[in-house]
Amino acid sequence: MTAALRPRRSRVLGAVMAASVAIGLAAFAPAAAADVLEPGEIDKSKNMHLLTNIPKNGAFASEGAFSSDLAFKGDYAFAGNYNGFTVYDIKNPRKARQALQVACPGSQNDITVYGDLMFLSVDSTRTDDSCNSSSLSSLADAQAGNYWEGIRIWDISDPLAPVYVKSVATDCGSHTHTLVPDGDTVYVYVSSYGPNPNLANCQPPHDKISIVEVPVDDPTAAAVIAEPVLFPDGGLTTRTAGCHDITAYPEVGLAAGACMGEGVVMDIEDPANPVLLDRVADTENFAFWHSATFNNDATTVMFTDELGGGGGATCNPAVGPNKGANAYYTLSDGELSFESYFKIPREQSSTENCVAHNGSLIPVKGKDVMVQAWYQGGINVVDFTDPANPVEIGHFDRGPLSDERLIIGGSWSAYYYDGYIYSNDIQQGLDVLEIRDRRVANGKSGKYAEDFNPQTQPQY
């Protein structure tokens, strides 16, 4: 891919536009400037403990090989990377080890697993669908549609010997995807955005998602079965040209989507035909709706704002506490009502990309508690049982990769799985952490089903 062919925003951009960050000082309460961390310096709460780190290596060792999302299956964690994916053996989380690395380039390689299948999102124009493809560089081929991007499907019946079995092309590729299981079929909701007149298969206005139907017993028959237009009016405030991420909650028949300029809630009782229930926008504080998380009762939805696409230093007084933050909405009868914002209270340096990113619930009985990644802002744990007053109860922050230049890094995804926190750090590999705190102690007893994909929320 060249910039001429795909001027699409990704989760990670090299800079934040000056207009996005030149926002007046607000009631931000960071640490004093003298407390901004130095490279390699760790700041953590007493209840957060790093158990092990497995550095990036091999084909993924370079700075440009970004680690991305995580999925879980039994004793294994599957970690995406722009250059492929890694399988980690986490049977003993304190002694987690790298079991397999597979080179298969294609950003972002957003990753999920379901039974014996694994899915990877490819959101870059490739010369073909193989793992030996290269980035497309021909404008003529782009205009003629002689390229591929979309979903790759793998057989992981043996997690240590995955087999690539099928690809499905989707319009504008697949930035992220979400699984919605339904009996012997799994539906893949594909989120993509950034239409470009020069791309034959990514034409404006692209106000839709793609739905791929995958017969679990015959994944080679996978195909796009629907492309529902979610925004026939173009968007509430500005043109919404696709979605960034969707979180499904199959047990309650709902999904929440972060669709560029707005947040949405959908009825997914019929997974092949999602129905839009409500839409919200926030022109004052939200620049780039990134992701969504339900609480266990589906009475609260937390949306994130990935201000600057994840490539800028936005955790500082100049940006303030309400931009690049979480926003909590109550959900009643399919309607969303705003409650509050939350952003990490620690000031980050000008060389640290920092903004709200991926997280998941910790299954604490009677409470709504979530662990979340903030790129180089680190990892934190928040109790949002009262969505009008979320409270941080733990954090872990490594400090900047450099005090001389901004290197894209930090935790891309931080998720809770069977008693431990797993973080895929863009530059520093897999971290395994533990929170030891009476406020989340009963979450330790919660065990997941065989598979865990945070964007397909289970009910505890």
N, C-alpha and C positions, 0 to 999 in steps of 0.2 A: 504494500500500500504506500502510496505517496500522498503528501499533503494535497496535491492538486486533485487527486482522485477522491479523497475522503476527508473533507474538513469537518469531521464529526467529533463532537465532544466525547471524551471517554471518561471513565471514572477518575482517571489520573491525567491531569494536564500540567504543562510545564509552568504555568503562571496564572495568577488571578488578575483579571482586568482591573485597572486602577479604579474604574467607576464602581466596582463591586466592593472594594475595600475602603474607599475613601468615605467612610461613614462616620458621623460624629461620635465622640466618646460617649459611652453609655455607662449604665450602672454595673459595669463588669468588675468582679472582685478577684483578680488574679493575685498570685504571689508577687511580692515586690520584685522590681527588675533585677535586683541583686540575686534573687533566688532562681532565675532562669538557669536551667541545667546546662552544664558543659558536656561536650561529647563523651559518651561512655559513662556518664554519671547517672545513677539510678535513684529515682524518687518513688517511694511506694508507701502505701498505708501498712500498718502493722499486721493486718489480717491477710495481706496478699503475699504469696510465696511462689517464686519461680522454681520449678522442680527440675526442668531440663530444657535445653535448647539444641536443636539439630540444625546447623548452619546450611544455607544453600550450597550446592556443590555441583560438580560435573557440568552438564549442559545448561544448568540453571544458575551458575555462579556469577554471571556478569551482572552489572548494575541495571542493564536494560531488561533483564529477565525477571519481570515482576511476579512475585507470588500473589495469588489471588484468593479464590474462595475455598471453602472446606465442605466436605460431606463425610458421613460416617456409616460404617457397616460392620456390626459386630466388633471384632478386635482390631479393625483397621480404620484409619483416617485417610481420606483421599483429598489431596491438595492440588488445586489448579496452579498453573504458572503459564505466563505468556509463551513459554517454549514447550509446554507439555503438561505432564502431571506426575505427582509423586504419591506412592503408597507407603504409609507409615504403619508399623506394627505397634499398637497401643494397648496390647493385652496387659502389660504392666506400665501404666502411665508414667511412673517415676523413672522408668528405664525405656521409654519409647525409643524406637530405632527406625531408621529408613530401611524399607524392605525392597523397594523397586522405584526406579525412575524411568519414565518413558518420554522421549523427545517427540513432540508432535505440535509444531508451532501454530499459533492462531489466537490472537488476543480475543477475549480475555481468558479463555478456557475456564469460564464459570462452570462449576462442576456439581453434579448431583448423582445419587445412586438410588436404584430401586430394584430389590430382588437381585437378579443376576445381571442387571443392566447398569451401565454408567453413561451419563450424558455430558457432553462438553459444548459450550457456546463458543462460536467463532465469529468475531465482529471485526474482521479485516478482510479486504478483498484478496483472495488467494488465486493462484493460477489454476488450481484444481482442488479436490477435496481430500487429497492424500496427505500423509504426514511428511511427505517429501516436497510439498508444494512450496512456492516462494511468494513473496508479496507481489501483487500486480503492479506493473509500472507503465502499462500501455494505455493511454487515453482512448485509443480506438477500440481496444478490447473491452474497456469499461463501458463505453457507449454501446457496444454491440452485445453486451451481456456475456462475454467470454471470460467468466470468472466464477468463483464459488465462495459463499460464506453461509453459515447457518449452524445446524446441529450435527455433531458426530455422536454415534451410538456405539458403545463397546459392550462386549460380553465379559463380565467379571465373575463368572461362576467359579473360576479360580482367580482370586484377587491378585495373585502374584504372577499370573500369566494372562493378562487381558488381551482380548481379540477385537479388533476393529471390524464391525459388521455392517454398518450402514451410515450414510450421510443423508441429510435432508436440507435442501436449500430453502432459505426463508428470505423474504424481502428485507433489505437493509441489514441482513445478517442476524446474529443473535448476540446482543450485548449481555443479557442475562436470560435465564429461563426458570420456570417453576413447574414442578410436577404436581398433577392432580390425579391420584389413583382412582380407578373406578372398576372394581372387579378384575377381569382379565385384561383390562386396558389401562394404560396410563396416558393421560393427556399432558402434553408439554406446552405450557403457555410461554411463548417466545416474545420477549421484550426487545425492541430495537428502535432506533431513532436516527435523526440526522439525515433526512432525505437529501439527495443531490441530483440535479438534472443530468449530470454526466455519468451517473450510474444507472444502467438500464433496469436493474432490479431494485432500485431504491428511489423511486420517483416521488416528488411531493404530491399531496400533502402528507401522506403516510400517517394518518390519524387512527392507526389500528394496531392490533397485535396479531400474531400468527398462532394457530393452534395445531399442533402435530399430534396425530393419533398413533399410538404405538401398541400393537398387540403384544402383550408380554411374552407369549409363547412363539411369536414370529416377528421379531423386531425388524427383519428385512422388509416387512410390509409397511413400515412407518411412512406416513405421508401427511402433508398439510391438508386438513379437512375444512378449515374455516379461517377467515381473516376478518373478525368482527371490528367494525369501525366504532370506536368508543367516543369519538369527538366529531360528530357530523357538523357541529357549529364551529369547529376549529379550535375551541378552547375558551375558558371563562374570561381570561384576561389577555393572553398572548397566544399565538398559534402553538398548539400542543402537537408536535410532530412525532408522536410515538410515546412509548413508555420506557422508563429506565429499569424498573423492578416491580415485581408482583409477589406478594405473600399470600398463599392460599391457606385456608383453615377448613379442610374438607369436613371435619366432624360437625361443624356448624353451618356448612354450606355457604361460606363467605370467602371473599378475597379482597385484599386492599392493594391498591396500586399507586406507585409514585410515577406520575406521568409528566415529567418535565416541568410544566407550569402549574400543576395541580395534583391533589390527592383524590383518589376515588375509592369507593366501596362497591363491590359487585356481588350479586347472587350467583353462586356457581352450583346450585343444586343439580342442574343439567350442565356438566362440565364442558360439553361441546358448544354450549350456547350461553355464555355469561351475560347477565343483565345488569346494567349500570343502575345503582340505587341512589348514590349521592356523590357530589363533587364539591371540593373546597379549594380555594385559592388564598394566597397570602402575599399580596404584592409588596407589602411593607418590609417583610423579613425573609421570605423564602425565595431563593433564586433558582434552585435546581432540586426539585423533589426527587429524592434518591431511593428510599426504601421505606418499608412499613412493617410494623410488628403489632399483633394483637396481644392483649392480655388473655389469660386462660379463659375467662368468662366471656370474652368477645364484647366487653362493655367499654373498652378503651382501645384506641389505635394510636400508636406512636409513629409519626412520620419523621424522616430526617431530611435536612437540607445540606446537600453536598456543594456548598458555595465554592465556586472556582473549580469544580470538577475534581477536587482532591489534590490539586497541585500547588496550592498556595498556603501561606502562613496566615490563617484567619483566627487563631485562638489568641487574641490579644486585645487590649483596650480599644484600639482604633476600630475594630470590627464590632466589638461588644458582645453581649450575652445572648442575643436573640437571632443572630444570623450565623449560618453554619451550625445550627443547633438541632435538637430534637423539639418537636411540637406534639403535645398530647391532646387528643380529642376524645371525648366520650362518644359512644355509639349507642343509639337507642332507636328501635324501629327503622333501622337502615339509614338514620340521619346522623351526621357528624356535628359535634359542637366543640369549639376550641376551649381548652382549659389553661395550658401554660407552655412555656419553653423551658428547656434545660440545656446547659452547655458546661463543659468541664471548667472548673473555677481556677485552674492553674494557667498562668501565662506561658506561652511557648515562644521560642526565639524566632527571629525573622528567617532562619534557615530551616525551619521545621514546617512541612506541610501538615496541617492539622484541621480536621473538620469532622462532623458526625459521619459514622460509617456503620458497618454491619455488626449485628449482635443477635442474641437470642435470650429467651426466658431461662431463668433458673427455677426449677419446679418447687418453689417454697409454698407449703400449704397455707392458704389464707392470705397470701401476699402476692403482689406483682413486683417481681425483681428481675432485672435484666443485666447481662454483661454485654459490653459494647466496645468496638474498636473505634479509635479516633486517629488513625494513621500515626504520625509521630507525637501526637498527644497521648499515646499509650492506650491502655485498657482501663475501663472503669466498671463498677457495679452500682446500679441505681435502683432504689426502691421507689416505684411510682404507684403504689397502692392508692394513694390519693393523687390522681392525675393533675390536680391543681397545685400540688406541692411536692414534686419529685425530690428525693434526697439521695445524694451519693453516699455509699457506705464502704467503698474500697476503690483503690486505684493502683496501677503499676505503670511507670513511665521510664523509659531508658534514657531519655535525653536525645539531643540531635545527633545525626550521623556526622555532621560537620558544622563547625562554627564559621566557615568561610564561604560555603555555597549551599544552596538548597538542593539536596539529593532526595528524590522521591523515595519515601520509605515509610516505615512504621507498620502498625497492625492493620491489615486489610479486613480481616474477619476475626472476631473473637466470639467463640460459642461454648456453651456449657454442655458437656456430654458425660453422662454416668459419673458425676461427682467431680469432674475436673474441667478447667478452662483450657481450650485449645485456641491458639492464635497463630494465624499464618502471616508472618511479617514479610513485607515486600522485599526487603534486603537481607534480613537476618534469619530467615528460615522459620521452622516450627518451634513455637514455645508451648510448654505445658505448665500451667499454673494451678494453684489451689487457693481458694478463699476459705479461711478458718474463722468463722464468725457465727455466734449463736443465732444471729438474725436470719441466717440462711442454712442452718445446720440440718433441718429436716429435708432440704433439697437433696442431700446426699443419698437418701433412700430411694429417690426417684430413678427408675431405669427406663431407658428408651426401648422402643421396639427394635427389630433387627436393623432397620435403616433409620437414619436421621438426616434430613435436609432442612436446615433452619427456615427456608422459604416455603416449606410445606409443614406448617405447624401441627404438632400432635397435641391432643388434649390430655392433660395430666389427670 
